[in-house]
Amino acid sequence: MKVLILIADQLRADCLDGALAAHVDLPNLRAFQSEAVTFARHYSVTNPCGPSRASILTGLYAMNHRSVRNGTPLAAGTPNLAMEARALGYEPLLFGYTDTPADPTAHAPADPMLRTEEQVLPGMREMLEMRLMESYPWRAYLREQGYALPDYARFYEPVSPDPDRPPRPDDPPFYRAEHSDTAFLTDRLLSDLTERAGQDWFALATWIRPHPPLVAPAPYNRMYDPARLPLPARLASPADEAAVHPFMEGALKSPAMQDTVTGCTVDENSDADLQTLRAIYLGLASEVDAHFGRVIRWLKESGQYDDTLVLFMADHGEMLGDHRQWGKQTPYEGAWHIPLMIRDPRLPEAHGRRVTAFSESTDIVPTILDLLGGKPPSGLDGTSLRPWLEGDTPQEWRDCVHMELEYGEPGEITSRAAATGTGLNASNLAILREERWKLVHFNGDLPPLLFDLQDDPHELHDLAGDPAHASTLLRLTRKLLSHRMRHQNRRLTGWRIGSGGPREYSQS
């Protein structure tokens, strides 16, 4: 069996199913849905990029792996998908990035491993260094194609076709679509795997897009008419959004709309500029779709499609102007709801199935190991999705998802922490989302948020202060506490050491 995991960075689920789906052309991903199982209520359990990928690749909540910020180390020895795959005889190949900061207690202070947060998950063999902050192979490739390269900090700037006017966000960058970061990574992935077609392989490929900076090569830069897009879900004014909760005042400041682009300017108060940025984001999503289609066609044409377990997902979402916010460090749905599609060619009975039960990014590790005949390591927070892939509906399954966000940074006071007045260890929140109700619990004695997603799917009306919903607020708070107590670190708690030697017991 071959394994191919494809991750898009910052892709919202509603591009495939929801508010934006009718406004973006994703033919290859939609075609894949008919050949795979789609998990329509799949959620990232934390963000931003580093923490979200730590949860995807360890099967642990952030409260257990504790790599809770970009740049926060993942402790050496933490079990992960790559090491478990090696135990099954696979060598995991990485095309792109995992954003795994190295453990400084396991390296000398001068070790170059400790100079960048964009390090590689232990156990992965890095086949292509394709990182947002570096990407040396891509730079070398572009130079070979005859481009005069700007400083790397300016790679994602739009270039005006008219030297007499400033660049606009929907101007293309200096490189053409066939040489973009997305195209280059896909080229290298297919080139390498072509030489491995006669053997089993295990590959993880991570596209940077549609992650900002929002700039797209032609034709993706103007593929969608901004005037035809729906406006984001939001309250009447920035002041109204800020008044929802102290946290929101800080979330509205950073990242601002201007922070999603580089080398050009946008007007924070202009809906025209907002819609232009949304259109570029959708163009980048279509670019990912085009190269996803290349991968699937290659698998079919090389005769490997029915020998390959294929997973497509995102690491986390993007607010894209919802609630007048950008990025992902916020409690609202756009930051957490992400796509997940899995195709196991050995389980055709469920192909085309759409699962509406909740799934979490922590489910990826146990699912892959289960499908490969392995045993997940002790203490994982996720659950294998195999029953759904086999066409079954488990009698017992989760009725909620659990999410976490750390919004403080060591060595600085973030806009969110300044707005909430919380120190580093209290600048965090936890979310419990059921079918109808969603609780956001803040540390630091801050008030909670409560949303009725049945009557208020866009989360525009906080009900936490309404006495009529006090019992629901109490029930969800108790449920959140119980959930976290049940899932606290259990890596060794099922073991007992005695005269007969070590023995591991079930932790069900």
C-alpha positions in Angstrom: 0.0 0.0 0.0 1.2 3.5 -0.9 0.2 6.5 1.2 -0.1 10.1 0.0 -1.1 12.9 2.4 -1.8 16.3 0.7 -2.3 19.4 2.9 -3.3 22.8 1.8 -2.5 25.7 4.1 -5.3 27.8 5.4 -8.1 26.4 3.2 -11.7 26.9 4.5 -14.2 24.1 4.4 -16.9 26.3 2.9 -14.9 26.6 -0.3 -16.1 23.0 -1.0 -19.4 23.0 1.0 -20.9 26.2 2.3 -21.1 30.0 1.7 -18.2 30.2 -0.8 -18.7 26.9 -2.6 -20.9 28.3 -5.4 -18.3 31.0 -6.1 -15.1 29.0 -6.6 -14.3 26.4 -9.2 -12.7 23.4 -7.7 -13.5 20.7 -10.2 -10.7 18.2 -9.2 -11.5 18.3 -5.5 -15.2 17.9 -6.3 -14.5 15.0 -8.6 -12.4 13.4 -5.9 -15.4 13.6 -3.5 -17.2 11.1 -5.6 -14.2 8.7 -5.3 -13.5 9.2 -1.6 -15.2 9.7 1.7 -15.8 13.4 2.6 -15.9 14.4 6.3 -18.1 17.4 6.1 -17.7 18.4 9.7 -14.0 18.2 10.1 -12.2 20.6 12.5 -8.7 21.6 13.3 -8.1 21.3 17.0 -5.7 24.2 17.3 -3.9 26.9 15.2 -1.9 28.6 13.8 0.3 26.5 11.4 2.9 24.9 13.7 0.5 23.9 16.4 -2.1 22.7 13.9 0.4 20.4 12.2 1.7 19.2 15.5 -1.8 17.9 16.3 -2.3 16.5 12.8 1.0 14.6 13.0 0.9 13.5 16.7 -2.8 12.8 17.2 -2.7 14.9 20.3 -4.5 18.0 21.5 -2.4 21.1 22.0 -2.9 20.7 25.8 -0.9 17.5 25.5 1.8 18.1 22.8 2.2 21.7 24.1 3.7 23.0 20.8 1.1 25.7 21.2 2.6 28.6 19.1 4.6 29.0 15.9 8.1 28.6 17.3 7.2 26.6 20.4 9.2 23.4 20.4 7.7 20.0 20.1 9.3 17.9 22.9 11.8 15.3 21.8 10.4 11.8 22.0 6.8 12.8 21.4 5.3 9.9 19.3 4.4 11.0 15.8 3.0 9.6 12.5 6.4 9.5 10.8 8.1 7.4 13.5 5.1 5.1 13.7 5.2 4.7 9.9 8.9 3.8 10.1 8.0 1.1 12.6 5.7 -0.4 9.9 8.5 -0.4 7.4 7.8 2.9 5.6 10.2 5.8 5.1 8.0 8.9 5.2 9.0 11.4 2.5 8.3 15.1 3.0 7.7 17.5 0.2 7.2 20.9 1.8 7.1 21.6 5.5 5.8 20.5 8.9 6.7 23.6 10.9 8.1 21.5 13.8 10.4 23.6 16.0 13.2 21.4 17.5 13.5 20.7 21.2 16.3 22.9 22.5 17.0 20.5 25.4 17.9 17.9 22.8 20.4 20.0 20.8 23.5 22.1 21.4 22.7 25.8 21.6 24.6 26.5 18.4 22.9 23.8 16.4 21.4 25.3 13.2 18.3 23.2 13.9 17.4 25.9 16.5 17.6 28.8 14.1 14.3 28.4 12.5 10.8 27.3 13.6 10.3 25.7 10.2 12.0 22.5 11.0 11.1 18.9 10.1 9.1 16.4 12.1 11.4 13.7 13.5 11.2 10.6 11.3 10.5 12.5 8.1 13.0 12.5 5.3 13.0 16.0 3.8 12.9 15.5 0.0 12.1 19.1 -0.9 12.7 22.1 1.4 9.7 24.3 0.6 9.1 26.6 3.5 7.4 29.9 3.6 10.4 31.7 5.2 13.1 30.0 3.0 12.4 27.9 -0.1 16.0 27.8 -1.4 15.3 25.1 -4.0 12.4 27.2 -5.5 14.6 30.2 -5.6 17.3 28.3 -7.5 14.7 26.9 -9.8 13.4 30.3 -10.7 16.9 31.6 -11.4 17.4 28.6 -13.7 14.2 29.7 -15.5 15.8 33.0 -16.3 14.1 35.2 -13.7 15.9 38.2 -12.2 15.1 37.4 -8.5 14.1 40.1 -6.1 15.0 39.7 -2.4 13.1 36.7 -1.1 11.1 39.1 1.2 9.6 40.5 -2.0 8.7 37.2 -3.7 5.1 37.6 -2.9 4.6 41.2 -4.0 2.4 42.0 -7.0 4.1 43.7 -9.9 2.3 46.5 -11.8 2.3 46.1 -15.5 2.4 49.9 -15.8 5.6 51.5 -14.3 3.6 54.7 -13.8 1.0 53.2 -11.4 1.6 51.5 -8.0 0.9 47.7 -7.9 -2.5 46.5 -6.9 -3.3 43.3 -5.0 -4.7 41.6 -8.1 -1.6 42.2 -10.1 0.5 39.1 -10.6 3.9 38.4 -8.9 7.1 38.3 -11.0 6.8 34.6 -11.7 4.3 32.8 -14.0 1.8 30.2 -12.9 3.8 27.3 -14.3 6.7 28.3 -12.0 4.7 29.2 -8.8 5.5 27.7 -5.5 2.5 25.4 -5.9 3.5 24.3 -9.3 7.1 23.7 -8.3 6.3 21.6 -5.3 3.9 19.5 -7.4 6.5 19.1 -10.2 9.1 17.8 -7.7 6.6 15.5 -5.9 5.6 13.8 -9.2 9.2 13.6 -10.5 10.4 11.9 -7.4 7.5 9.5 -7.0 7.7 8.5 -10.6 11.0 6.8 -9.8 9.3 5.0 -6.9 6.3 3.8 -8.8 7.3 0.1 -8.6 7.5 0.1 -4.8 5.4 1.1 -1.8 6.0 4.7 -0.6 4.7 7.1 2.0 4.7 10.8 1.1 3.5 14.0 2.8 3.1 17.0 0.4 2.2 20.4 1.8 1.2 23.3 -0.4 1.7 26.8 1.0 -1.4 28.1 -0.7 -3.9 29.7 -0.2 -2.0 31.0 2.8 -1.2 34.8 2.6 0.5 36.9 1.3 -2.5 37.1 -1.1 -0.9 37.3 -4.5 -1.6 35.0 -7.4 -0.1 34.4 -10.8 -2.3 34.9 -13.9 -4.9 33.6 -14.5 -5.6 33.0 -10.9 -5.1 36.6 -9.9 -8.3 37.7 -11.6 -10.1 34.4 -12.1 -13.1 35.6 -9.9 -15.0 38.8 -10.1 -14.9 40.5 -6.7 -18.3 42.1 -7.3 -20.0 38.8 -7.7 -18.8 37.4 -4.3 -21.0 37.5 -1.2 -19.8 39.8 1.5 -18.4 38.2 4.7 -20.7 37.5 7.7 -20.2 40.4 10.1 -21.9 42.9 12.4 -22.7 46.4 11.3 -19.4 48.0 12.3 -15.9 47.3 13.7 -17.1 48.8 17.0 -19.9 46.3 17.2 -17.5 43.4 16.6 -15.1 44.7 19.2 -17.9 45.0 21.7 -18.6 41.3 21.6 -15.8 40.5 23.9 -12.5 42.0 25.1 -10.6 39.5 23.0 -12.2 40.8 19.8 -10.7 44.2 20.1 -7.2 42.7 19.8 -8.3 40.2 17.1 -9.5 43.1 14.9 -6.1 44.7 15.1 -3.8 41.9 14.1 -3.7 40.6 11.4 -5.4 43.6 9.8 -6.6 43.4 6.2 -3.4 45.2 5.1 -1.3 42.4 6.7 -2.6 39.9 4.1 -0.7 41.5 1.3 2.8 42.8 0.8 4.2 45.4 -1.6 0.9 47.2 -2.1 -1.8 48.9 -0.1 -5.4 48.2 0.6 -8.1 50.4 2.4 -9.3 48.8 5.6 -12.6 50.5 5.1 -13.2 49.5 1.5 -15.5 46.6 0.7 -14.1 46.7 -2.9 -10.6 46.0 -1.6 -12.0 43.4 0.8 -13.7 41.6 -2.0 -10.7 41.8 -4.2 -8.6 40.0 -1.5 -11.3 37.3 -1.1 -11.3 36.8 -4.9 -7.5 36.4 -4.9 -7.8 33.8 -2.1 -10.3 31.8 -4.1 -8.0 32.1 -7.1 -5.2 30.5 -5.0 -7.6 27.8 -3.9 -8.3 27.1 -7.6 -4.6 26.9 -8.2 -4.2 24.3 -5.5 -7.2 22.4 -7.1 -5.5 22.4 -10.5 -2.3 20.8 -9.1 -4.3 18.4 -6.9 -5.8 17.3 -10.2 -2.4 16.8 -11.7 -1.5 14.5 -8.8 -4.7 12.4 -9.1 -4.2 12.1 -12.9 -0.7 11.0 -12.4 -1.7 8.3 -9.9 -4.3 7.0 -12.4 -2.1 7.1 -15.5 0.8 5.4 -13.7 -1.5 2.6 -12.5 -1.1 3.5 -8.8 -4.5 5.0 -7.9 -6.0 1.8 -6.7 -2.9 1.0 -4.7 -2.7 4.4 -2.9 -4.3 5.6 0.3 -5.0 9.3 -0.5 -5.9 12.0 2.1 -6.5 15.6 1.3 -7.0 18.2 4.1 -6.1 21.6 5.4 -4.2 22.5 8.5 -6.7 25.2 9.7 -9.0 27.8 8.2 -9.0 31.5 7.4 -11.4 34.2 8.5 -11.3 36.0 5.2 -13.1 39.1 6.5 -15.8 37.3 8.5 -16.4 39.3 11.7 -14.0 41.8 10.1 -11.1 39.5 11.0 -8.3 37.9 9.0 -6.1 34.9 9.7 -7.1 32.2 12.1 -6.4 33.1 15.7 -10.0 33.6 16.7 -12.9 31.5 18.1 -15.1 31.8 15.0 -15.9 28.9 12.7 -14.0 30.1 9.6 -10.7 29.5 11.5 -11.5 25.9 12.4 -13.8 24.2 9.9 -11.6 22.5 7.3 -11.9 20.0 4.5 -11.0 16.3 4.8 -11.3 13.7 2.2 -9.9 10.1 2.4 -9.8 7.5 -0.3 -8.8 3.9 0.6 -9.0 2.0 -2.7 -9.6 -1.2 -0.7 -12.9 0.1 0.7 -14.9 1.1 -2.4 -18.3 0.5 -0.7 -18.1 4.0 0.9 -16.6 6.0 -2.0 -18.8 9.0 -2.5 -20.1 9.0 1.0 -20.5 12.3 2.9 -20.1 11.9 6.6 -21.7 14.6 8.7 -20.5 13.3 12.1 -17.8 15.4 13.8 -14.2 14.6 13.1 -11.0 16.2 14.4 -7.5 16.7 13.0 -6.3 14.4 15.8 -8.0 11.5 14.0 -5.5 11.5 11.2 -2.7 9.5 13.0 -4.9 6.7 14.4 -6.8 6.4 11.1 -3.6 6.0 8.9 -2.0 3.6 11.3 -5.2 1.6 11.6 -5.5 1.4 7.8 -1.9 0.3 7.5 -2.4 -2.5 10.1 -0.5 -0.7 12.9 -1.4 0.0 16.5 -1.6 3.7 17.5 0.7 4.7 20.4 -0.9 5.0 23.8 -2.7 8.2 24.8 -3.8 9.6 21.5 -6.7 12.0 21.6 -8.0 11.1 18.1 -10.0 8.1 17.0 -9.7 6.0 13.8 -12.1 7.0 11.1 -11.9 3.5 9.6 -15.6 2.6 10.4 -16.8 5.5 8.3 -14.4 4.5 5.4 -15.9 1.0 5.5 -19.4 2.4 5.1 -20.4 1.8 8.7 -21.9 4.2 11.2 -20.4 3.6 14.7 -23.0 3.3 17.5 -20.9 5.4 19.7 -19.1 8.5 18.3 -18.3 11.9 19.5 -21.1 14.5 19.7 -18.7 17.5 19.9 -15.3 18.8 18.9 -12.7 20.3 21.1 -10.4 23.2 20.1 -7.8 25.4 21.8 -5.9 28.6 21.1 -2.9 30.2 22.8 -2.9 33.9 21.9 0.0 35.1 24.0 3.7 35.2 22.9 6.7 34.9 25.1 8.8 38.1 25.0 6.1 40.3 23.7 2.5 41.4 24.4 0.2 40.5 21.5 -2.7 42.7 20.6 -5.1 40.0 21.9 -3.3 39.7 25.2 -3.2 43.5 25.6 -6.9 43.7 25.0 -7.7 40.9 27.5 -5.1 42.1 30.0 -3.9 38.5 30.5 -0.4 37.2 31.1 1.3 34.6 28.9 -0.1 31.5 30.7 -3.6 32.9 30.9 -3.8 34.1 27.3 -5.7 31.1 26.0 -9.1 29.8 25.3 -10.9 26.5 24.8 -13.9 25.7 22.6 -16.5 23.0 22.8 -18.7 22.8 19.7 -21.8 20.6 19.6 -24.3 20.2 16.8 -26.3 23.2 18.0 -24.3 24.9 20.8 -20.8 26.4 20.9 -19.0 27.4 24.1 -15.8 29.5 24.1 -14.2 29.5 27.5 -11.5 32.1 28.2 -8.8 31.9 30.8 -8.1 34.9 33.1 -11.6 35.3 34.5 -12.8 36.6 31.2 -16.5 36.1 30.2 -17.3 33.2 28.0 -19.1 33.2 24.6 -22.1 31.1 23.8 -23.6 30.7 20.3 -26.7 28.9 19.1 -25.5 27.7 15.7 -28.9 26.4 14.8 -30.5 29.9 14.9 -27.3 31.9 14.5 -25.0 29.9 12.1 -22.7 33.0 11.6 -22.2 33.5 15.3 -23.5 37.1 15.4 -25.3 36.9 18.8 -23.5 36.0 22.0 -26.0 34.4 24.4 -23.6 33.8 27.4 -25.0 36.7 29.4 -28.7 35.8 28.8 -30.2 34.3 31.9 -32.5 32.2 29.7 -29.4 30.2 28.6 -27.6 29.9 31.9 -28.3 26.2 32.2 -26.9 25.5 28.7 -23.8 27.6 29.6 -23.3 25.6 32.8 -23.9 22.2 31.0 -21.3 23.0 28.3 -18.8 24.4 30.8 -19.0 21.2 32.8 -18.8 19.1 29.6 -15.7 21.0 28.5 -14.0 20.5 31.9 -14.8 16.7 31.8 -13.6 16.4 28.2 -10.2 18.0 29.1 -9.9 15.9 32.3 -10.6 12.7 30.3 -8.0 13.7 27.6 -5.2 15.0 29.8 -1.8 13.4 28.9 -2.3 9.6 29.1 0.8 8.4 27.3 2.0 6.2 30.2 -1.0 6.1 32.6 -2.2 2.7 31.3 1.1 1.1 32.2 1.8 -0.7 35.4 5.3 -1.8 36.6 5.4 -4.8 38.9 7.3 -7.9 39.7 6.0 -9.6 36.6 7.4 -6.8 34.4 5.7 -3.9 32.6 2.2 -4.4 31.4 0.0 -2.0 29.4 -3.8 -2.0 30.1 -6.6 -0.7 28.0 -7.5 2.9 28.7 -11.0 2.9 27.3 
